[in-house]
Amino acid sequence: MKISFLGAHNTESRDNRLVSLLIDDVLALDAGGLTSSLTFAEQLRLKAILLTHQHYDHIRDIPLIAMNLFLRQAGIDIYSISSVGDALASYLLNDSLYPKFLEKSQGKETISFHTVEPYQIIQIEGYSVLPVPVAHFVPAVGYQVTSPDGKAVLYTGDTGPGLSHLWQYVSPQLMITDVTAPDRYRQFGEEKGHLTPGLLKRELLGFQKARGYLPDVVTVHMNPELEAEIAAELADVAEELGNSITLAYEGRQVSL
């Protein structure tokens, strides 16, 4: 399994993109930095997009990729919870901001939206995908994606503390998770549903107690202006736990 980090941050600049991951060039996880990272040919190779929640920085490129595919008479499957489908239809693909790509045009859908249910495994292009609810400011899910050869990655998307209910359902070799800010923003993280290094440490200790091991961890959704502080605190957590915890960056690739 090859995982490419197209975007790894919560704000955008010339050097930073919004969160979007790519698995084996065919499955995308979130769509904040999707179209700006892929050529048209690479976009056509996508088979499905898994969205975690409705916040703009995670769904922004859906209208753009829909237009690109529509112009090439192609389509794509999008998976998420019902609130995300409602947000796409109401605010982005509503014939005011962008065309209604969720509806059939000339007998064909550009976007086929599929509603997922937490804890119910779905098969997508040979991958087993398990949606799991996470603790965010709006309804949100993460995804454990397991390849045909048994390699598993857990992507939490945006989440705050309170993930203990998940650990009995997942057993990833790699966890990709939100660490938005350093520990001086802990109250913000608890209120808005984001992790800091200290809050991540607490969740990882819960995982270790429940599962008996720790997966490698890669963090995303960092605020670029706070990244050096985040990195220093994560290094301390990694040393305390004796575990690999590293920060993602645009263009990074990880193989399982």
C-alpha positions as CSV (number, residue, x, y, z in Angstrom):
1,M,0.0,0.0,0.0
2,K,1.4,3.4,-1.0
3,I,0.1,6.5,0.8
4,S,0.8,9.9,-0.7
5,F,0.2,13.1,1.2
6,L,-1.1,15.6,-1.3
7,G,-2.0,18.1,1.4
8,A,-1.1,18.0,5.1
9,H,-2.2,21.3,6.6
10,N,-5.2,23.3,7.7
11,T,-4.4,26.4,5.8
12,E,-3.1,27.0,2.3
13,S,-0.2,28.9,0.8
14,R,2.2,28.5,-2.0
15,D,4.0,25.8,0.1
16,N,1.1,24.3,2.0
17,R,-2.1,22.5,0.8
18,L,-5.2,21.5,2.6
19,V,-5.6,17.9,3.7
20,S,-5.9,15.2,1.1
21,L,-4.3,11.7,0.9
22,L,-4.0,9.2,-1.9
23,I,-3.8,5.4,-1.6
24,D,-2.3,3.5,-4.4
25,D,-3.2,6.3,-6.9
26,V,-6.9,5.2,-6.9
27,L,-8.5,6.0,-3.5
28,A,-8.5,9.6,-2.2
29,L,-9.1,10.5,1.5
30,D,-10.6,14.0,1.8
31,A,-10.4,16.6,-1.0
32,G,-8.8,19.8,0.3
33,G,-5.6,19.6,-1.9
34,L,-6.7,17.1,-4.5
35,T,-7.0,18.7,-7.9
36,S,-4.0,21.1,-7.3
37,S,-1.8,18.0,-6.6
38,L,-2.8,15.8,-9.5
39,T,-2.5,16.0,-13.3
40,F,-5.7,15.5,-15.3
41,A,-4.5,12.0,-16.2
42,E,-4.0,11.2,-12.5
43,Q,-7.4,12.5,-11.7
44,L,-8.9,10.2,-14.2
45,R,-7.2,7.2,-12.5
46,L,-9.1,7.9,-9.3
47,K,-11.8,5.4,-8.5
48,A,-13.3,6.8,-5.3
49,I,-13.1,9.6,-2.8
50,L,-13.7,9.1,0.9
51,L,-14.8,12.2,2.8
52,T,-14.6,12.5,6.5
53,H,-16.9,15.5,7.2
54,Q,-18.4,18.6,5.6
55,H,-16.0,21.3,6.6
56,Y,-14.8,23.3,3.6
57,D,-11.1,22.4,3.9
58,H,-12.0,18.7,3.4
59,I,-14.5,19.0,0.5
60,R,-13.3,22.1,-1.3
61,D,-12.0,20.3,-4.5
62,I,-15.1,18.2,-5.1
63,P,-16.6,20.7,-7.5
64,L,-13.3,21.1,-9.3
65,I,-12.7,17.4,-9.8
66,A,-16.4,17.0,-10.8
67,M,-16.0,19.6,-13.6
68,N,-12.7,18.0,-14.8
69,L,-14.4,14.6,-15.0
70,F,-17.6,15.9,-16.6
71,L,-15.6,17.6,-19.4
72,R,-13.9,14.2,-20.0
73,Q,-17.2,12.2,-19.8
74,A,-16.0,10.4,-16.8
75,G,-17.4,10.0,-13.2
76,I,-16.3,9.0,-9.7
77,D,-17.8,7.4,-6.6
78,I,-17.8,9.5,-3.4
79,Y,-18.4,7.9,0.0
80,S,-19.3,9.7,3.3
81,I,-22.0,10.2,5.9
82,S,-25.3,11.7,4.9
83,S,-24.6,15.1,6.3
84,V,-21.7,15.5,3.8
85,G,-23.9,14.6,0.9
86,D,-26.4,17.1,2.0
87,A,-23.8,19.8,2.3
88,L,-22.4,19.1,-1.2
89,A,-25.9,19.3,-2.7
90,S,-27.0,22.4,-0.7
91,Y,-23.9,24.6,-0.9
92,L,-21.4,23.5,-3.5
93,L,-23.2,21.5,-6.2
94,N,-26.4,23.4,-6.2
95,D,-26.5,25.1,-9.7
96,S,-25.6,28.4,-8.1
97,L,-22.0,27.9,-7.1
98,Y,-21.3,24.9,-9.4
99,P,-23.6,22.6,-11.5
100,K,-25.6,19.8,-9.8
101,F,-23.0,17.1,-10.6
102,L,-24.8,14.8,-8.1
103,E,-27.7,14.6,-10.5
104,K,-27.8,12.8,-13.8
105,S,-26.9,14.7,-16.9
106,Q,-27.6,13.2,-20.3
107,G,-28.4,9.9,-18.5
108,K,-25.1,9.8,-16.5
109,E,-24.0,10.9,-13.1
110,T,-20.6,12.6,-12.8
111,I,-20.7,12.0,-9.0
112,S,-22.3,8.9,-7.5
113,F,-22.7,9.6,-3.8
114,H,-22.8,6.6,-1.4
115,T,-23.8,7.0,2.2
116,V,-21.7,5.1,4.7
117,E,-22.7,3.9,8.1
118,P,-20.3,3.7,11.1
119,Y,-18.8,0.2,11.8
120,Q,-20.2,-1.2,8.6
121,I,-17.4,-2.5,6.3
122,I,-17.8,-1.6,2.6
123,Q,-15.7,-3.0,-0.3
124,I,-14.2,-0.4,-2.7
125,E,-12.0,-1.4,-5.5
126,G,-10.8,-4.4,-3.6
127,Y,-10.1,-2.5,-0.4
128,S,-12.1,-3.2,2.8
129,V,-13.1,0.2,4.2
130,L,-14.4,0.6,7.8
131,P,-16.0,4.0,8.6
132,V,-15.6,4.9,12.3
133,P,-17.2,7.9,14.2
134,V,-14.7,10.4,15.6
135,A,-15.0,13.3,18.0
136,H,-15.3,16.5,16.0
137,F,-17.3,19.7,16.1
138,V,-19.7,18.4,13.4
139,P,-20.6,14.8,12.6
140,A,-17.5,13.1,11.2
141,V,-16.0,9.7,10.5
142,G,-12.5,8.3,10.0
143,Y,-11.7,5.3,7.8
144,Q,-9.6,2.2,8.3
145,V,-8.6,1.1,4.8
146,T,-7.3,-2.5,4.4
147,S,-5.6,-3.5,1.2
148,P,-6.1,-7.0,-0.4
149,D,-2.8,-8.1,1.2
150,G,-3.9,-7.2,4.7
151,K,-2.1,-3.9,5.1
152,A,-4.2,-1.4,7.2
153,V,-4.1,2.3,7.7
154,L,-6.4,4.3,10.0
155,Y,-7.1,7.9,8.9
156,T,-9.1,9.7,11.6
157,G,-9.6,13.0,9.7
158,D,-10.3,15.9,12.1
159,T,-10.8,14.6,15.6
160,G,-10.5,15.6,19.2
161,P,-10.0,13.5,22.3
162,G,-12.4,10.7,23.1
163,L,-11.5,7.8,20.7
164,S,-11.5,4.9,23.1
165,H,-14.7,3.5,21.6
166,L,-12.8,2.9,18.3
167,W,-10.0,0.7,19.5
168,Q,-11.9,-2.6,19.6
169,Y,-12.7,-2.2,15.9
170,V,-9.4,-1.2,14.3
171,S,-5.9,-2.7,14.1
172,P,-3.8,-0.5,11.8
173,Q,-0.1,-0.7,11.1
174,L,-0.2,3.1,10.5
175,M,-2.4,5.8,12.1
176,I,-2.8,9.1,10.3
177,T,-4.4,11.6,12.6
178,D,-5.1,15.3,13.3
179,V,-2.7,17.3,15.4
180,T,-3.7,20.9,14.6
181,A,-1.9,22.9,17.3
182,P,0.5,22.7,20.2
183,D,-0.5,21.9,23.8
184,R,-1.1,25.6,24.7
185,Y,-4.2,25.3,22.5
186,R,-5.5,22.3,24.4
187,Q,-8.8,23.9,25.5
188,F,-9.4,24.9,21.8
189,G,-8.8,21.3,20.8
190,E,-11.1,19.9,23.4
191,E,-13.9,22.3,22.5
192,K,-13.6,22.2,18.7
193,G,-12.5,18.6,18.2
194,H,-8.8,18.6,17.4
195,L,-5.8,17.0,18.9
196,T,-2.7,18.5,20.4
197,P,0.5,16.4,21.1
198,G,-0.5,15.9,24.7
199,L,-4.1,14.9,23.8
200,L,-2.7,12.5,21.1
201,K,-0.5,10.9,23.8
202,R,-3.5,10.2,25.9
203,E,-5.3,8.6,23.0
204,L,-2.3,6.5,22.0
205,L,-2.0,5.2,25.6
206,G,-5.6,4.2,25.4
207,F,-5.0,2.4,22.1
208,Q,-1.9,0.6,23.6
209,K,-3.9,-0.6,26.6
210,A,-6.7,-1.9,24.4
211,R,-4.7,-3.4,21.6
212,G,-1.3,-4.3,23.2
213,Y,0.8,-2.3,20.7
214,L,1.2,1.1,19.0
215,P,1.0,1.7,15.3
216,D,3.3,4.1,13.6
217,V,1.7,7.6,13.6
218,V,1.8,10.4,11.0
219,T,0.1,13.7,11.8
220,V,-1.8,16.0,9.4
221,H,-3.9,19.2,9.6
222,M,-1.1,21.1,11.3
223,N,-1.2,24.9,11.3
224,P,1.9,25.9,9.4
225,E,2.6,28.9,11.7
226,L,2.6,26.5,14.7
227,E,4.3,23.6,13.1
228,A,7.8,23.9,14.7
229,E,6.2,24.0,18.2
230,I,4.0,21.0,17.3
231,A,7.0,19.1,16.0
232,A,9.0,19.7,19.2
233,E,6.2,18.5,21.4
234,L,5.5,15.4,19.2
235,A,9.2,14.5,19.4
236,D,8.8,14.4,23.2
237,V,5.7,12.3,23.0
238,A,7.4,9.9,20.6
239,E,10.4,9.5,23.0
240,E,8.1,8.9,26.0
241,L,6.1,6.3,24.2
242,G,9.1,4.7,22.3
243,N,7.1,5.0,19.1
244,S,7.4,6.6,15.7
245,I,5.4,9.8,15.5
246,T,6.2,12.0,12.5
247,L,4.6,15.0,10.7
248,A,3.3,14.7,7.1
249,Y,4.3,17.2,4.5
250,E,3.2,17.8,0.9
251,G,4.7,15.2,-1.4
252,R,5.6,12.7,1.4
253,Q,5.0,9.0,0.6
254,V,4.7,6.1,3.0
255,S,4.6,2.4,2.1
256,L,3.1,-0.4,4.1
